[in-house]
């Protein structure tokens, strides 16, 4: 089966229709990996949020549990909308809707979020390169622009970063706010490892009785990857303290043993030495950090297949072991209508 099936509505309806009360599943990453970015760029928890192609992800419910309760979830599969509405404990809206033709009023949302739908649509329309816009992805971006208010933010979680997605967002309609790499969730990490063991054969072959050794090898690599991930997280937590300690050791001392730290510097520190609040923000209130360096160009088969499957594991050999996805935040400008 070609990855083009990811762009077909019938594929998703068949998939979700066969899952009676199935467990939730998140492509790429979960709220845990995204939470800090929402808090930083969209602190208003009363904001109107559109979840595009919600599927059976827990992202909406986890955001609602964190206080973002004004969420409208749309998906092209009636089955998954029924399933998720039954499981919803937060009173969110659930609507069967095509992301390329949404029956929603203009300018009614402050935030739009997509995690996988754009990538799924990019696999269709005979697309030969992830750099090129397809009719479906162009329609989806146009619809999101239409339903967002001017100044609204679009959070795109994708297999590919800003350099490979920039062409989809015309500069006269959108401006980049922030872009970064985000760790995959644990399940996506395991899928990457497992898929690399059987590529180019279908993933399901890893579960055949005669391939038990593949599962064993994948399990061992997964445990190693999880240990590395834990170390990265621990280091990320202690890195600020290590940096402060290094700065204090390098701080010049005035005659008499007095520190040359200015009163302004001291005013920004708490008793524990931590900086009070984030660094000053630009006048528009959004951090404009430069996007992370682009990853190596994908293999030819990845480009041919549309830049990666929606499960966080690229369809080409070069994308199989990618340990991260990309978060891209763009703002709809006034010129975007």
N, C-alpha and C positions, 0 to 999 in steps of 0.2 A: 504493500500500500504506500503510495506517495505521500509526502508531507503536505501535498495540496489539500488533503482531506481536512486539515485543520481549519481551512477557510470555508468549509461547507457546513451550513446549518444542520443538515441531516445527520452529519457525524456526531455533533454535540447532543442532538435530541436522542439519537440511538444510545449514545454513551450514558447520558444521565437518566434516560428512560428505563435503562436496565438496572439502575441502582435504587432499589427500594429501601429508603432510609439509610443509604450508604454514608460512610464517614466523610467529613469534610476533607478537602485537599487543597493545598496552596502551591501553585506553580511558583518557581523562583524563590520567593522569600515570604515571610509572614510579618505581622505587625511588629513583632519583637525587633526585627531588623530595620523597620521603617519608622518606628515610634519617635525617635529623636528628631528626625527630619520634619515630621508633621508638627511636633511641638515648636520647632525652631521657625518654620516658615508659615505655619497656619495655626497660631495659638488660639484663635477664636473658635471655641468648641460649639458655638451656635451657627457656624457657617453652614450653608446649604451645600451638601456634597452629593455628587453623582458618581456612583460606582459602575463603570462601564464593563459589561461582560463579567458579571459577578461570579458566575459559575457556582461551585460549591465551596468556595473559599471562605475561610473564617475571618478574613480581613475586616469586613463590615461589622461583624459582631464584636470583634476585639476592639475596634475603634469606638463602637457604641459603649462598650464597657468602660472605656477610657474617657467617656464624656462627649464624644462626637456622635450625637444621637439623630441629627437631622440628615439622614442618609437615604437616598433613593437608589435602589439596586435595579439594574436592568440586565437582561440576558435574552438571547434569541431562543433559548430552549424553554418551552412551557413547563417541562417536567422538572427542571432544576429550580425554576421560580416557585412552583408549588411546594417542592421539598423544602427549600430554604425558608419560605414563608411559614410553614408549619413549625419549623425549628426555631424561628426568631423569638427571642425573649425581650426584645427592646422596642417593638412597635415600629420598625422601619418600613419603608415602602418597597414593594417588590412588584416589578412590572415586566411582562414579556415584551421585548422590544429589540429591533435590529439596530445595532450601533451606527449603521450607515444611513438610517432613516428613522430618527427618533421622533415620536409624537410628543414633543415637549415644547413649551413656550420658549421664546427667545430670552436670553439673558437672565435666567432664573437661578443659576447656580454660582456659588463662589469658588467651588473646587470641583474638578473632575479627576478621577483616578482610573487608570487602566493598568492591569498587571497580566499581560499575556494576550489580550484581544488584538492589539495592534500587530503583534508578532504573528498571531494565527492568520490574520487577514493578509499579511505580507507573503504568506506561503501560496496564496492563490493567484488568480488572474494571469497565470503563466509567467509570473515574475522570475527574472533571471538574476537579479542583483538586489541586495538589501539596501543599496544606496538609492535606488529608484523608487519613486512613489508608484503605487498601483491604483487603479480606479477605486478599489475598496478602501485602502488606507487613506486616500485623499478625501473620500466621502466621510470617513469616520472623523478625521481631523477637522473637516469643515463643519460637521455637526456639533462636535465638541465646542468649537469656536462660537457657533451660533447660540448654544444654550448657556454658555458662560457669560457672566457680566463682564463689562470692560474692566480690566485689571484682575480678573479671575485667574486662578492658577490651574494648570494641568500637570498632574503627576503621572509620568509615564515610566513604568518599570519594564525594562526590556532586556533581551539578550545582548543588545548592542548599545554602545555609548553614543554621546552627542555627535561626534564626527560622522557617524554612519546614520544618524537620524535627523541631522540638521536640515537636510534638503526637504524634509516633509513639513517643515515649519517656516513658511516665508517670513522674511525679516520685517516686512511691512505689516504683518498680522500678529507676530509673536516675538517675544524677546526671552532669551535664556536667563533664568534666575539662578539656577544651581544645577550641577551635575556631579555625580560621584559613583564609585563602585560600591555595591552593597553585598555583603556575604549571602550566599545561598542558604536556605534553611536546610536542616539535616536531611530531609527526604530528597530534596533536589540534589544534594551532594551525593547521596547513595545512588540515585538514578544515573548521574553522570558516570560514576565509577562502573556501575553494572553495564550501562550501554556501551562503554568503551571496550568491555570484554567481549561483546558479541557483534559489534559493528563490522560489516554493514547489515548483518542479519537483524530481524525484528527483536525487540527487547524481550518478548515473551519466550524466546528460545532459551533464555538464561534459566528458566524455571522448569525445563524438561528434566526428567530423571537422570538422563545420561550426562547432563551438564552440572551435576552437583558440585564439581570442583570449581566451576565458575562462581557460584554463589559463595563458596568458602573463600576464594581469593578476594572477591569483592568485599566480603565481610571484614577480612583482615585489613584491607586498604581503607575501608570506611572507618574502622576503629583508629587507625593511624591518623586519618584526616581529622577525626573528632578531637584527638589529643592536641593536634596542631591548632585547631580552631580554639580550643579552650585556652591554650597558651597565648594566642593572639588576643583573646578577650581579657585575660588577666593582665597582659602587658598594657593594653589600652587603658585599663583602670589605674595602673600605677604610674603610667608615663607622665601625667601632669605633675605628680609629686616629685618624680625624678627630675623633671625639667626645672621645677622651682628650686630644688636642692642644688642643682648645677648652677642656676642663676645666682643663688645666694652665695655660693662658694666663689663665684667670679665677681661679685659686687665689690667695687673699690671701697676702701675705708678711709675716711678723713682723719687728720691728725687728732689724737686723743681717743681713737677707737670708735668714733661715731660713724654710722653708716651714711653714705651720701645719697640714700634713697630720698626722693623728693616727697614733700607733703602730699602732692597730688597722687603719687604712687601709693602712699600709705592709705589715702582716703578710699582707694579702690580695693583694699584688702580687708578681709575679716580677721578675727582673732586667730583663726587656724592658718592664715597665710594665703587662703584661696582668693582669687580675684572675685570681686563683687560684680556679678553680671557678666554678660558677654562683651566683647569689644564693641566700640561704637559702630552702629549700623549705618549704611548709606541712607540718604534722605528719603528714598522710597521704601525703606523698611525691610528690604530683602538683601540677604547676603548674595554677593555676586562673585563667589569664588570661581576660579577658572576650572573648567572640566578636567578630569584626570586624563593623563596621556592615553591616546587610543591604544587598544590591544593590537597585537600583530594582525595583519590582514588575514581573514579567514581563508581556509583552503578552497580550491576551486569548486569542490562539490558543495561546500557550504553556501557559497555565493549562488550557485546554480539552484539550490533548494530553497533559497529565500532567507538565508541568514540565521537559521537555527530554529529548532522546534520549540514549542511553547512550554516544554517541561523543564527548561533551563539547561538542557543538554543539547548542544549544537548538533545538527545532523551530519556535519562534516567532521573529519577526524580531529581537526584543530580545535573544535569547540566542545569536544566531549568532556574534557577535564577542566573546563573553565570553572573556577571556584567562586565566582561572583556573577551577579547580574548588574544592571546599570539603572540608577535612578536619574531621571531627567525632569526638572521642573521648569516649565515655561509659563510666561504670563501673556495673556491676551491683551494686546494693546488697543487703544481707542481706534486706531486705523483698521483693526480687524473687524469692526462692525459689531 
